[in-house]
Amino acid sequence: MGVDAPLPARSSASRSSSERGTPSRSSSERGTSESRRPAPGAGPGLAHGTATPTPTGNDPWLIEAARPRRAATRPELGPVRPVAILALGVLAALRALGLVLVAGAIAAGIAGLQAGSLDARGILILGLTGALLRSVSAWATDVVARRIAIAVKGTLRRDLWQWIARGGASGEGGVAVLATDGLDELDDYYVRSLPAMIAAAVVPVIVGLRILGADWFSALIVVVTVPLIPFFMVLIGRHTQSRTDEALRALARLADHLTELARGLPVLVGLNRVADQSAALEGIQRRYRERTQETLRTAFLSALALELIATISVAVVAVFLGLRLMHDGVTLEAALLVLVLAPECFTVLRDVGTAFHASQNGLSALGRVRELLGASPLARPAEPSPLARPAGPSPLARAAGSSPLARAAGSSPLVRRASEASRDAPHPHDGIALDGIAVTYPGRAALGPVTAHLAGITAVTGPSGAGKSTLLAALAGTLPAAATVTGSVTGTDPDRIAYTPQAPHGFAATPREELALYGADAAALGELGLAERADARIAELSPGELRRLAVARALARVDRGATLLLLDEPTAHLDAASAELVRAAIRARAPRCTVVLATHEPETLALADAFVEVGGVPGVERRDAVAAPSLDERAAAIPAVVPPRSPSDERSDEARRPASATGPWILGTLLAFIAVGLGLALSAVSGWLIVRASVEEYIMYLLVAIVGVRFFGIGRSVARYTERLFTHEAAFRMVDALRLRLWRSIASRGAGSRRLLEGGSPVDYLVILADELRDLLPRIIPPLVVGALSIVGVTITTAFVLPALTGAVGLTLGVATAVAAWLSTAAARGAQRTRIAERSAIVRGTAALTAATDDLRANGVTTPALATLEAAQRRLARGERRGAWGAGLGTALVVLATTGLAVAVAPLATGARAELACVIALLTLAALEPLADVVAAAHRLPALREVRDRIRPLENETPSAAAGTTIPASPIRDLSLDHIAARYGETPVFAGLTARARAGEWLVVAGPSGSGKSTLLSIVMGALPAADGSVRVDGTPLAELDAAAWRERVAWCPQDAYVFDSTLRGNLLLARPRAAESEMREVLGRVGLGLLLEGLPHGLDTRVGAGGSALSGGERQRLAVARALLTDASVILLDEPTAHLDAPTADAMMHDLRAATADRIVLLVSHRPSDRRATDRLVELG
């Protein structure tokens, strides 16, 4: 069973209380694009619908015929300055002029050899000038095109970040991938397609005019055949865009799914569902691979067709030239000039098609960004909402929609004073007036009309789900776009609000950097006891530490002049000492601002001098204690034996490692060499044919060469197509296996490393770096091998054809390629390292921006957050520009060497037969393509090394603490901790801990925040090994137990347990995939959600939103506890199960929890004294 995210649209009838950040929407509101996504709780292959067959079937020609016709539009350029286009046009003209000079020099040299009169000096001057012109223009074109791509990506990223900051994004992973991998796909478009399009408009004109001047008949053939290229290019390629769009959407879904899995990884570990989700991930990436390969096959097939057309067209020109040479219809020099120039007319047009199809991902990303940026105006502006207005009455801009549930949240609340004396307390202003504030979502009410005067410290009270967080979010301006707000508010300044949400998110990497965004230094952390954590990763903070950091941010805002302090559960997850530090800090700021807080804790409520009660009767069930079915009755549901991994399984895993997947790579590289070899042979034989035709009287002597030309041309195209299929298939499969290993590795560390679970990290490792590796391998391995073999092949051929030139050809090609590769690698070394690091920073920062948008906007610190991302973008741009100079320089050197050598062949081969000199000249000229690929591959080597270095530490799973073969009994009757010690690195966490619990007993773990309570639970679960001592299960050390069997016997409900973007049913089925509906309803009743379930029109099939956003914080917590109870585990680990719950709800749930776990062992972590009983065993940490 897999939780496949993102999932179908929520039902419009989904219940959502006041604290559910995201409203429900019907499928019609979200369109049909999501209607076929896999169902919650279903396997990866199931979906909510089946595609309806169309009359056209899968025939691409029928599909194309049925496609709606659109008016022709100019090529998509994006935000490119006209001067850049002009520069590319000038460079294309210089490149064409250089080729004309080189072709003239080669033709004159070979013709001179044939005639016995050779002007070596004039030929070298002419040819080397053309070679220099061609190499410089190639280098400059690459540099200019890359700078265009860098500038466009920077502009689009900035626009995308601004859009995210306005509250437009929902899926962290998909948006983060779009901002990095998606936009980086534009490199192919601007570096390859755009220069190719401009060259296609410039080069054929210049080259065609030169051909016309040399031979009008050949020019006529070129004019007639050239239009075939764009005709077939359009005909073949028009239906590829939709497939590419599907592949891009599949990548976004994969990223969102990985982010969802990573955020919920502690839940999956605690419920022993990592293996199931690994299978779901494998299914998702398989579908992504299949979609992407469909697009690639279409692009490769297009390239094959275009190459075949170009080859046939050039062959037609060559045949006519040969026939006319035999009858003296054209001179040898003119024929050779046409033979060298004619392919360029077709090549530039073919390059447009191949580059365009290869850059479809970039165009899709560009379209996706523009679609997002051009969407309808968001209801939430970049600054606080219309509720936050300056003093003075102002009606809210939006009218309330009629709803039968409009007053479900209760009538206007009672506002009461804690004491008469508090009325005279000094305050910075007259407070804030709320007049009939109400919030509704489509079809339901979230907050009843609230009329109140807020001054001093005002506490918003009410049961869990009554609307407390909604009221604070309304004042902060972070309500979702679909919320409808009525009423008015006066007395607020949108620039002077400080806000701590119930579920805070950090943007920066460390607490020190986070506070710097808010204009404070690390000293502010000391006030809340976080000074020692100033440089820790925010992702590694405990929930209590993260909450104190969020409060410190808000207090820093007050210190800088904020007059309204909004605090949602400021002391949740905190021990008594830490909570008192927070309360003291709030009291210290109260004289300077209005404080509005929501809390269930009596000590924090005692701060208030006024109360606003929201909501009606709490939705809490208090039932008679009913014992749950005993574990003995359910023991049969647990396999008696969990089969261990066999040696064959281990060998299978090893076989999937990249190092062992050599077969496809060898075959793909061999095919690449065959394609290049056939291309070189095509050039050489064509040259021999033309020169020989000028002196041969009998055409039968030339027929073998004519057939060879056709064979080499067709064979090269087919071999290149096949090679691309093999190498990309090998790369995809290898990276898919790597991605699964990385996921399992992260899963094995996840319970003990929050840093790996932050929104950007899983996307960085599993999508960005994995896809980077996938893209690099086919562009490095075959080109390097093929380039080296090409130099050897050309040198050997020269030794047979013109032995005197062997040394010159071999040394020139070898030395030039080596130096160019060295220059390219040296220039790229630092640039590529910067590129990989900054892309990771951008993907993590984008994910953090998406997650923390509400925190940033409400506190008015969006600008410095965007500045942080912009700084990473500037560093990335600098690195890419440095790399562009180096890559272009290496390519220019190879162009100069191969072109100059081709020009020099005739002067160096004085006295040799002309047809043999022509073979070597055209052979060295054709060697440019594989040698330029070597330089490009060398340029990418530092990036490959950097990616491997970043991935290598995570390639192997960490061993489980349970690594034996003993199968524990079911049910487990005794659990003991024998002098347990834990440490992170060299830092001790706790030591000497000894305790014991039997079935039916509760072991309560207490201690201050950061003392190691959650770490202890991870050790008991087997996710972390103990530094010393042992955990014993029915007397057997945990290290001797089978890991899989032990995970079946224990269930963990972590702090702030993640609720997946699925239905109630889908979330519960994570605990037990075959649970009956009656069991699910029973367990929801035990945690106090029975009344909620009864009020939902769709019952268990009601969607809960991303991260459970359609539920209040307390409802999410109870659903998480229900999942743990639904398991068949003998040992239940509960980490702060009553956080975010009001006292009656918490007491009722704990009452039912004890009844439901009467025959289980329970380890409880809680700061709430009333959660304990006198009969519980107590362990104190810290």
C-alpha positions, 0 to 999 in steps of 0.5 A, spaced: 500 500 500 502 506 498 501 513 499 502 516 492 502 524 492 500 528 490 493 525 490 486 527 487 482 533 488 479 534 495 471 533 496 468 540 497 464 537 502 471 535 506 470 538 513 475 543 515 475 546 522 478 553 523 485 551 524 486 548 517 490 552 513 488 549 506 480 549 504 477 543 500 476 544 493 472 540 488 475 536 482 471 541 478 475 547 481 482 543 480 481 541 473 481 534 470 489 533 470 489 530 477 483 526 476 487 520 474 492 520 479 493 514 484 488 513 489 490 514 497 491 507 500 492 504 493 498 501 490 502 505 485 498 502 479 491 503 481 488 510 479 481 513 480 479 512 473 481 509 466 483 513 460 478 513 455 480 510 448 480 515 442 478 514 435 485 515 433 488 510 438 496 511 438 497 512 431 501 519 431 499 521 424 492 520 426 493 524 433 496 530 429 491 530 424 486 531 429 490 536 433 486 543 433 490 548 428 493 554 431 496 560 428 503 560 426 507 564 431 514 566 432 519 562 436 519 562 443 525 567 445 523 568 453 526 575 456 532 575 451 534 582 449 534 584 442 542 585 442 543 578 444 539 576 438 543 580 433 550 578 436 548 571 435 546 573 428 553 576 427 557 570 429 553 565 425 555 570 419 562 570 421 562 562 422 559 561 415 564 566 412 569 562 415 567 555 413 567 558 406 574 560 406 576 553 409 572 550 403 575 554 398 582 553 401 581 545 401 578 545 394 583 549 391 589 545 395 586 538 392 585 541 385 592 544 385 594 537 387 590 534 381 593 539 376 600 539 379 600 547 381 599 548 388 599 555 391 601 553 398 602 560 401 595 563 399 592 556 401 594 556 408 593 564 409 586 563 406 584 556 410 587 558 416 584 565 416 577 561 415 579 556 421 581 562 426 574 565 424 570 559 425 574 557 431 573 564 434 566 565 432 564 558 435 567 560 442 564 566 442 557 563 440 557 558 445 559 564 450 554 569 448 548 563 448 550 561 455 550 568 458 543 569 455 541 562 458 544 564 465 540 571 464 534 568 462 534 563 468 536 568 473 530 572 471 525 567 471 527 564 478 526 571 481 519 571 478 518 564 480 520 566 487 516 572 487 510 568 485 511 563 491 512 569 496 505 571 494 503 564 496 502 561 490 505 555 491 503 548 494 507 542 492 514 544 495 518 538 491 515 540 484 516 547 485 523 546 487 525 542 481 521 547 476 526 552 479 532 548 478 532 542 474 526 545 470 529 551 468 536 548 467 533 545 461 533 551 458 540 551 457 539 546 451 534 551 448 538 557 449 545 554 448 543 549 442 536 551 439 536 559 439 543 559 436 541 553 431 535 557 429 539 564 428 544 560 424 539 556 420 536 563 417 543 566 416 548 560 414 544 557 408 544 564 405 551 565 405 553 558 403 548 558 398 550 564 395 557 561 395 555 555 392 551 559 387 557 562 385 561 556 384 555 552 380 548 554 379 546 547 378 548 544 385 545 551 388 538 549 384 539 542 387 540 545 394 534 550 393 529 544 391 532 539 397 533 544 403 525 545 404 524 537 406 528 538 412 523 543 415 517 540 412 519 533 415 521 537 422 515 540 423 511 534 421 515 529 425 515 534 431 509 537 432 506 532 437 512 531 441 510 537 446 504 534 449 509 528 451 514 532 454 509 536 458 507 530 461 514 528 462 515 534 466 508 533 470 511 526 472 517 529 474 514 534 478 509 529 481 515 525 483 518 531 486 512 532 490 511 525 492 519 524 495 518 530 499 511 528 502 514 521 503 521 524 506 516 529 511 512 523 513 518 518 514 518 518 521 511 516 521 513 510 515 518 508 520 514 508 526 508 504 522 513 499 519 511 502 512 518 504 509 518 498 504 511 499 502 513 506 500 519 504 497 515 499 492 510 505 491 516 510 489 519 505 484 512 505 481 512 512 480 519 513 478 518 507 473 512 511 470 516 517 470 522 513 466 517 511 461 514 517 460 521 521 459 523 515 454 517 516 450 519 523 449 526 521 448 524 516 443 520 521 439 526 526 439 531 521 437 526 518 432 526 525 429 533 526 429 534 520 425 529 522 420 532 529 419 539 526 419 537 521 413 533 526 409 540 530 410 544 525 408 540 523 402 539 530 400 547 531 400 548 524 396 543 527 391 548 533 390 554 528 390 551 524 385 550 529 380 557 532 382 560 526 380 556 525 374 557 532 371 565 531 373 565 525 368 562 529 363 566 535 364 560 539 366 563 542 373 570 543 375 574 539 380 575 545 385 568 547 384 565 540 385 569 540 392 567 547 394 560 544 393 561 538 397 564 541 403 559 547 403 552 543 401 552 539 407 552 545 412 546 548 408 542 541 411 546 541 417 544 547 420 537 546 419 537 539 421 541 542 428 534 546 429 530 540 429 534 535 433 536 541 438 529 543 438 526 536 440 532 536 445 530 542 448 522 540 449 523 539 456 526 547 457 520 549 453 515 546 457 519 548 463 518 555 460 511 554 459 510 552 466 513 558 469 509 563 465 503 559 466 504 560 473 506 567 473 500 568 468 495 565 473 489 569 475 491 574 481 492 571 487 487 572 493 493 573 498 497 579 496 505 579 498 503 583 504 498 582 510 491 580 508 485 586 508 484 584 515 491 588 517 489 595 516 491 601 519 487 604 524 480 607 522 474 603 520 474 599 514 469 594 511 472 587 509 473 587 501 470 580 500 463 579 501 461 573 505 458 567 501 451 564 503 452 557 507 448 553 511 454 552 516 455 559 516 454 559 524 457 552 525 462 555 529 458 559 534 455 566 535 459 572 537 464 570 543 464 572 550 469 577 551 471 578 559 476 581 563 480 577 568 480 583 573 478 590 573 485 592 575 488 590 568 483 595 564 488 600 567 494 597 565 498 601 560 498 599 553 502 602 547 495 604 543 488 603 544 488 596 542 485 592 536 477 592 534 474 586 531 467 587 528 463 581 526 469 577 523 467 571 520 471 566 516 468 561 511 470 556 506 466 553 500 460 550 503 462 550 511 464 555 516 471 556 519 470 561 524 463 564 527 462 572 527 467 575 532 466 582 535 472 584 540 477 589 543 484 586 543 489 590 548 494 588 553 495 580 553 488 577 550 488 569 550 483 566 544 480 560 548 476 554 545 476 547 544 481 543 539 478 545 532 474 551 534 477 556 530 483 559 534 488 558 529 484 561 524 482 568 528 490 569 528 491 567 521 486 572 519 489 577 523 496 575 520 494 575 513 495 568 512 488 565 510 488 561 504 485 564 498 479 560 498 477 563 505 471 568 505 472 573 510 467 578 513 467 584 518 472 589 519 478 590 523 481 597 526 487 599 529 493 594 526 499 596 522 501 591 516 508 592 517 508 592 525 505 584 526 509 579 529 507 572 528 508 565 531 504 560 527 502 553 530 506 549 525 512 554 524 517 553 519 524 556 518 527 558 512 534 559 513 539 554 515 541 555 522 537 559 528 543 564 527 541 565 520 534 565 521 534 571 526 538 575 522 532 575 517 528 578 522 533 583 524 536 580 530 543 577 532 544 570 536 544 573 543 536 573 542 536 566 542 539 566 549 533 569 552 529 562 550 535 558 552 537 556 545 544 560 545 548 553 544 543 551 538 545 558 534 549 554 529 545 547 529 541 546 523 534 548 523 532 541 520 535 538 526 532 542 532 527 538 536 519 541 535 520 544 542 527 548 540 523 550 533 517 553 537 522 557 541 526 559 535 519 561 532 517 565 538 524 568 538 523 571 531 517 574 533 520 577 539 525 580 535 520 583 531 517 586 537 524 589 539 524 592 532 517 596 533 512 591 532 505 593 535 501 586 534 504 580 537 500 573 535 502 567 538 499 560 536 501 555 542 507 558 544 509 553 549 507 547 546 512 541 546 516 545 551 518 542 558 516 547 564 523 551 564 523 552 557 515 554 557 517 559 563 522 562 559 517 563 553 512 566 558 517 571 561 519 573 554 512 575 553 511 578 559 517 583 558 514 585 551 507 586 553 507 593 555 510 595 548 505 591 544 498 588 543 499 580 545 494 575 542 495 568 544 492 561 543 494 556 548 491 550 552 496 550 557 493 553 564 500 557 566 500 560 559 493 562 559 494 565 566 498 571 562 492 574 559 488 579 562 483 578 557 479 572 554 476 571 547 472 565 547 471 562 540 467 555 538 461 552 541 461 545 544 467 541 543 467 535 539 470 531 544 467 524 546 468 521 553 466 514 553 466 508 558 472 505 558 471 499 553 477 494 552 480 493 546 481 486 543 487 483 546 493 482 542 493 474 543 486 475 539 490 478 533 497 475 534 495 470 528 495 477 523 502 477 524 507 472 520 510 467 525 516 468 521 519 474 517 523 471 512 531 474 512 534 476 506 537 471 502 544 471 499 541 471 492 537 478 494 544 481 496 547 479 490 541 482 486 541 488 490 549 488 488 547 487 481 543 493 480 549 498 483 552 503 477 559 499 477 556 493 475 551 495 470 557 495 464 553 491 459 549 496 456 554 502 457 559 497 453 554 496 447 552 503 447 559 506 447 560 501 441 554 503 437 557 510 438 563 509 435 560 505 430 556 511 428 562 516 428 566 511 424 561 511 419 560 518 419 568 519 418 568 513 412 562 517 409 566 524 409 572 520 406 569 516 401 565 522 398 571 526 397 575 520 394 569 519 389 569 526 387 576 527 386 576 520 382 570 522 378 574 527 375 579 523 372 575 516 371 572 514 365 567 508 367 562 509 372 562 502 374 568 503 377 565 508 382 559 504 383 562 501 389 563 508 392 556 510 391 553 505 394 558 505 400 556 513 401 549 511 401 550 505 406 555 509 411 550 515 411 544 511 413 548 506 417 551 512 421 544 515 422 541 508 425 547 507 429 546 513 432 539 512 434 540 505 437 546 508 441 542 513 444 536 509 446 541 504 449 545 509 453 539 513 455 536 506 457 542 504 461 542 511 465 535 511 467 535 504 470 542 505 473 539 512 476 532 509 478 536 503 482 541 509 485 534 513 487 531 507 491 538 506 494 538 513 496 531 513 499 532 506 503 539 510 506 535 516 508 529 511 511 534 508 515 537 514 518 531 518 518 528 517 525 535 520 527 537 525 522 531 531 521 536 534 517 535 529 511 527 530 512 527 537 511 523 539 504 529 541 500 534 535 502 530 529 499 528 533 493 536 535 492 538 528 493 533 524 490 531 528 484 536 534 483 542 530 484 540 523 481 537 526 475 544 530 474 548 524 474 543 521 469 544 526 464 551 527 465 553 519 464 551 519 457 554 525 455 561 523 458 562 516 458 561 514 450 564 521 448 570 520 451 571 513 449 569 514 442 573 521 441 580 517 443 578 511 439 576 516 433 583 519 434 586 512 433 582 511 427 584 517 423 591 516 425 591 509 423 587 511 416 592 516 415 598 511 416 595 507 410 593 512 406 598 517 406 604 515 411 608 521 411 602 525 414 601 520 420 605 523 425 602 530 423 595 528 423 596 524 430 600 529 434 595 535 432 589 531 433 591 528 440 595 534 443 590 539 441 584 534 444 588 533 450 590 541 451 583 543 449 580 537 454 585 540 460 583 547 459 575 545 459 576 541 465 580 546 469 576 552 467 570 547 469 573 545 476 571 550 480 565 553 476 562 546 476 563 545 484 560 552 485 554 550 480 552 543 483 553 546 490 549 553 489 543 548 485 542 544 491 542 551 495 537 553 490 532 547 491 533 547 498 531 554 499 526 554 494 522 548 498 524 552 504 521 558 501 514 554 499 514 551 506 515 558 510 511 563 506 506 564 511 511 565 516 515 570 512 509 574 509 506 575 516 512 577 519 514 582 513 521 579 512 519 576 505 524 581 502 531 579 506 529 571 504 528 573 497 535 576 497 538 570 500 536 566 494 538 571 489 545 571 492 545 564 491 542 565 484 548 570 483 553 565 485 550 560 481 550 565 475 558 567 476 560 559 476 556 558 470 559 564 466 566 562 468 564 555 465 562 558 459 568 561 458 572 555 459 568 550 455 568 555 449 575 556 449 576 548 449 571 547 443 575 553 439 582 550 440 579 543 437 575 547 431 582 551 430 586 544 430 581 540 426 580 545 420 587 548 420 589 541 419 584 539 414 587 546 410 594 544 411 593 537 408 594 539 401 600 543 402 603 538 406 602 532 401 605 535 395 606 530 390 601 525 393 595 523 389 589 528 390 584 523 391 588 520 397 589 527 400 582 529 399 580 523 404 585 525 409 583 532 409 575 531 409 577 525 414 580 530 419 575 536 418 569 530 420 573 529 426 571 535 429 564 533 431 567 527 436 573 531 438 568 537 440 564 532 444 570 530 448 571 537 450 564 537 452 565 531 456 571 533 459 568 540 461 562 535 465 567 531 469 568 536 475 560 536 475 560 528 475 565 528 480 562 533 485 555 529 484 558 522 486 562 525 492 555 528 494 551 522 493 556 517 496 555 518 503 548 516 503 549 510 498 549 505 503 544 504 509 545 504 516 545 498 520 539 497 524 540 496 532 536 489 531 541 485 526 540 478 529 535 472 527 531 471 533 524 472 532 520 475 538 514 472 541 507 475 539 505 479 543 511 481 547 510 481 555 516 484 557 521 490 555 527 492 559 532 498 558 539 496 561 544 501 562 542 505 556 547 510 553 546 515 547 551 520 543 551 523 537 558 523 534 562 525 540 557 529 544 553 525 549 546 525 550 544 521 556 547 515 559 546 509 565 538 509 563 535 503 566 528 501 566 523 496 565 515 495 563 511 489 562 504 488 558 499 493 560 504 498 564 506 505 561 513 507 562 513 515 562 519 519 559 520 526 562 525 531 561 527 538 558 527 539 551 533 536 548 535 531 553 534 525 549 527 523 550 525 522 542 532 519 541 530 514 547 524 512 543 528 511 536 533 506 540 527 502 543 525 502 536 531 500 533 532 506 528 538 508 532 544 503 536 545 505 543 552 507 544 552 503 551 547 498 554 542 494 551 534 494 550 532 487 552 525 484 549 522 478 553 530 477 556 533 477 549 537 483 547 535 487 541 541 486 537 539 479 537 532 480 534 531 480 527 530 487 524 523 486 520 520 482 525 522 487 531 519 492 527 512 488 526 512 488 534 513 496 535 509 502 533 511 509 534 507 516 534 512 521 533 512 528 535 507 532 530 506 526 526 505 528 519 499 527 516 499 525 509 495 528 503 490 523 502 483 521 506 482 519 513 482 512 510 488 512 506 492 515 513 489 509 517 490 504 512 498 506 513 497 502 520 494 496 517 493 495 510 487 490 511 483 494 517 476 493 516 472 499 516 469 498 523 476 497 526 477 504 523 471 507 526 472 504 532 479 507 533 477 514 531 472 514 536 477 512 541 481 518 540 475 523 540 474 523 533 468 520 532 463 526 532 468 529 527 467 523 523 459 522 523 459 530 521 463 528 514 458 527 508 464 522 505 466 519 512 472 516 512 473 518 504 474 525 506 481 528 504 485 531 509 489 536 505 497 537 504 500 535 511 493 534 514 491 542 513 484 540 512 484 538 520 486 542 526 492 541 530 489 537 535 485 533 530 491 531 526 495 529 533 489 525 534 489 522 527 496 520 528 495 517 535 489 513 532 494 510 526 499 507 532 493 504 535 490 501 529 497 497 528 498 490 531 504 492 535 505 490 542 509 496 544 507 503 543 511 509 543 507 515 544 511 522 543 507 528 546 500 525 544 496 531 547 500 536 544 495 542 541 489 539 545 485 542 550 485 539 557 478 536 556 480 533 549 486 531 552 484 527 558 478 524 554 483 521 549 488 519 554 482 515 558 481 511 552 488 510 550 489 507 557 483 502 555 485 501 548 492 499 550 491 495 557 495 489 554 500 493 551 507 496 553 507 503 552 512 508 552 510 515 553 514 522 552 510 528 555 511 534 558 503 534 561 503 532 568 496 530 568 498 525 562 501 521 567 498 516 573 501 514 579 502 507 577 506 509 571 513 507 571 517 514 570 524 515 567 527 522 568 532 525 563 537 531 563 
